[in-house]
Amino acid sequence: MVITVRELKRAVQALLEQARIENAAWEAGVLTAFCLSQEVNRLPLLYDRPAEESAVRRALEMARRRAEHYPLQYLLGEWDFYGRRFAVGEGVLIPRQDTELLCEVSLELLKDKPGAKVLDLCSGSGCVAVTLKKERPDLRVAALEKSQKALCYLRQNAEQNGAELEILEADALVPPGELTGIDLIACNPPYLTRTDMDALQKEVSFEPSMALYGEEDGLFFYRELTRIYRPRLNDGGALCYEIGMGQQDAVAEWMLEQGFTDICFHRDLCGIIRTICGTAGGR
């Protein structure tokens, strides 16, 4: 049976609506366009055309998987971040718009530091490291990641975006000895609490727990990384974290204890304090 693109999109949307997927209409358009190898904004121009049988099968299969709350980003195998496309899949954290603020703040702090040495800790997909390098090609950017699965995406994203990074396979808690003389560290560490993990949206439960869970209180990595990396920053260098809602006071206290000054907060588009930054004082 031949169906039109319009009918295919409606069928996909119906499956998503039955599963109570938010923004079902928009996601249906995205999935339909993807299976037709078209840009989503061109889809209405194709509504009256017949959809190829292979595209119909693929779109309905993906819609059924999405109806199980499997992440849309994993189904597509890619997602946009800071105007660039990043490969994603099981085993790597999905780039989120909130994290674009970490890039914006980092770039502002680096505006008067040509050729600065930058480290992206817990790099994951590499979205932060790649963004900083592409926005400021003069920077010397290293990306550190522990997970083998995430490293595959990190390398792929650096290559496909043409970003020359130093990719370090290491545990952020046991950094390589050569990591010294850094001008800025940007880090989006795991920061969910045990309570947060128990209440995860089903979509988020498919993402790697090692990229989400910050131990019982969600603050483990802030405590440890602040202590470990303060000596590795140049005097006047900056440490910038993405943080969870309400974590700013505790993180600021540890940064102050480790000798950071000029602690500042930045709010995301929802008004939530999402990043904290501090300057490494003289030792």
N, C-alpha and C positions, 0 to 999 in steps of 0.2 A: 504493500500500500504506500503510495506516494503522499507525503505530507509537506506542507510549506514550511519555510523557516519560521513564520509567525506561529504556526501550530506546534512546531517543535519547541519553541521558546515557552509557549503556554504549558506544554506538557511537563517540561523541566520545572517551571515555576510551580505547577500544581504539586509535584512531588516534594518540593522544598517547603511549600506552605503547609502541607500535611504534617511535616516534621517540625513545624514551627521554627523554621530558620528565619532569623531576622534579615530584613532587606532581601526577601526571597525574589522579588521582581528584578532587582539589580543583579543579584548573583545568577539568576537564570539567564540574563542577558550575557553576562561574562562567560558562563559555561558554554552557552550556545555559540557565541562568537568564537570562543577558543576551539571548539570542535569543528567549526567551519573554516578555521585558519583566517579569521577576519578580525579587524579591530572592532571593539564593542560599539563605538560611535557610528559605525557603518551598518550595523545590523538592521535598523529600520528600513534602509534602502533595499534590503534583500528579502523583506518579509513575504512578498508574494512569489518568490522563487521556490522551486522544489528543493528540499534538502536531500543531500546524498544519503543513501542508506547507511553507509559506514559512519557518517557523521551523526545520524540519528541514533544508531546503536551506541556509539561512544558517549554522546551527550546524556542519554538516558542512564547508561551505566554509571557515569560520573555523578549524575543527579541522585541516584540511589545511594551511592557512597557518601555523598554530601548529606543526604537525609539521615545518615547514621552519625552526623556531626563530625565527620572526618574533615580536617581543615581545608578550606577552599584553596589556600596557598599551596598546600602539599599536592592537591589534585592538579593544580596548574603547573606546579614545579618551578614557580618563580613568583616574585612579588616586587613591587616598586618601593624604593626608599630614596629619598632626597633626589628624585627625578631620574634615578637609574634603576635598572632591572637587576635583580639578584636571584640566583638559583637557590631554591630551598627544597627540602624534603625531610623525611623522617630522620631524626638524629641531630637536627639543627634548629635552633630557636628562630622563629619567624620574625623578621624585622618589623618593628612597629613604629607608627608615626611619633609616639612619645619620645623615642630614642633620637629622632632628628634634632630635638632640642640639645642633646648632648653634643652633637656635631656643631650646631650653631654657636653654643657657648665656647667650645674648644677653639673654633676658628676665630672668634672674637679675641680670646686670650692670646692667640698666636699671631695677631695681625701685625705686630711690630717685631716679630722674631723670624727673620728670613733664615731658611735652612735649618730650622729647629728640629731637634730629635724628639720624636713622638712615639709613644707606646700605647697600643690598644690592647688592654687586658681582657681576658675572657671573650675573645674576638668573635667566636661563633661563625656566622655567615661571612664575616668581614665587612659588614655594611658600614661600620664606623670608620675602620681603617681605610677602606676604599674611598669613602666620601672625603675624608680629610686629604688624602693624597690627590684625588682628582680636583678638589677645590683649590688645593695649594700644592702644585707639583714640586715646589722647591723643598717641601718638608721631607725629612727622612723618617719614614713611618714603618714601625715594626708591629706585627700582629701576633699575639701569643694565644695559643689555644691548646687544650689538652685532648679533647675528644677526637678520635680518628675519623668518625663520621663527619663531624663539623669541619675538620681540616680539609676534607675533600671539597666541600662547598666553598670554604675560604679560598682555596687555591683556584677553583673554577671561577669564582667571582672576581678575584683579582685579575685573572687572565682575560675574561670576557669584557671587563670594564677598562682594560689597559692601564691597570694600576700597578706600579712597580713597588712591591712591599717586601720587607724582610719577614718571612713567615717562620715563627718559632714554635716548634712542637714541644710544649712543656706545661707543667702544672704551675698555675699562677702562684701557688703557695710555696713552690720550690723553684724560684726563677734562676735562669742561667747566670753565671757569674759576670758575664760581659755586659749585662744590662745595667749600665751606670751612665751618669752624665745625661740624664733625660730632662728635657725641657717641659714636657707635658705628658701626663698619663690620663687617658680617657678609659673609663671602665663602666660597663653595665653588668654587674655581677649578679649571681642568683640572690634574690632577696625576699622570696615568699616565705611566710611562716608555716609551721605545721598546720595551723588552722586554715590558712590560705590554701594549702595543698589539699586538704580534706574537702574544700568547697570549690575546687576548680570547675570552671565550665568544661563541658565534655570535650570541646574543641582543643582546649589548652592541655588536657590530659594526654593528648597524642604527642606533645612536645617533650623533649628530653628533660627528665626531672633534675638532672645534674646542672642544667642551665636555669632552673627555676628556684630550687629549694635552698634557702639560706640558713638552714638549721632551725631549731625550735622557735627562736625569736626573729628569724629572718635577717639577723645582723652579723652573723659569723664572718662573712667575707669582708665586710667593712672594717671590723676590728683587726683582722689578720692582715689584710692588704695594706691598710694605712700604716701599720707598724713595719711591715716588710719593705715597702717601697719608698718610705720617706728618705732613707739614706741613699737611694738610687736616683733621686731627683737633684738637679742642680739647685743651688740657692736661687730663689726667685722663680723656680719652676712651679708648675701647677698640677694639682691632682683634682680631677673632675669625675664625679660619680653620677650615674642615674640612681635614683632611690625610689622606694615605694612610699605610698601615702603615709604621712605621719612619722617617717623615720629620720627626719632632718635633725632633730635636736640631739639624738643619740649619736649620729654620725658626726655632727659638728663637734661634740664633746671629745670624741676620740681624735679627731683631726687637731683640735687645739692641744690635747695632751701630747701629741707627737710633734708639736712645734709649728703647725701650720697657722698662718695668719690670714687676714682679709677673707674670712669665710663668707661666702655669698650663696644665695639661693636663687633659683629661677623657676618660674611657674610654667606649666604646660597650657595648652589651649583651654583646658577645663578649669584652670585656676589652681591646680594642685602643684605643690612644690615637687618638682621632678628631678632637678639636678642640684648638686651641691659642689662647690669648688673652693679650694684653698690654695694659698701660696706658701711654698716651702721657705721658711725663714733661715737666717744664717745659723750655722752650728758652732 
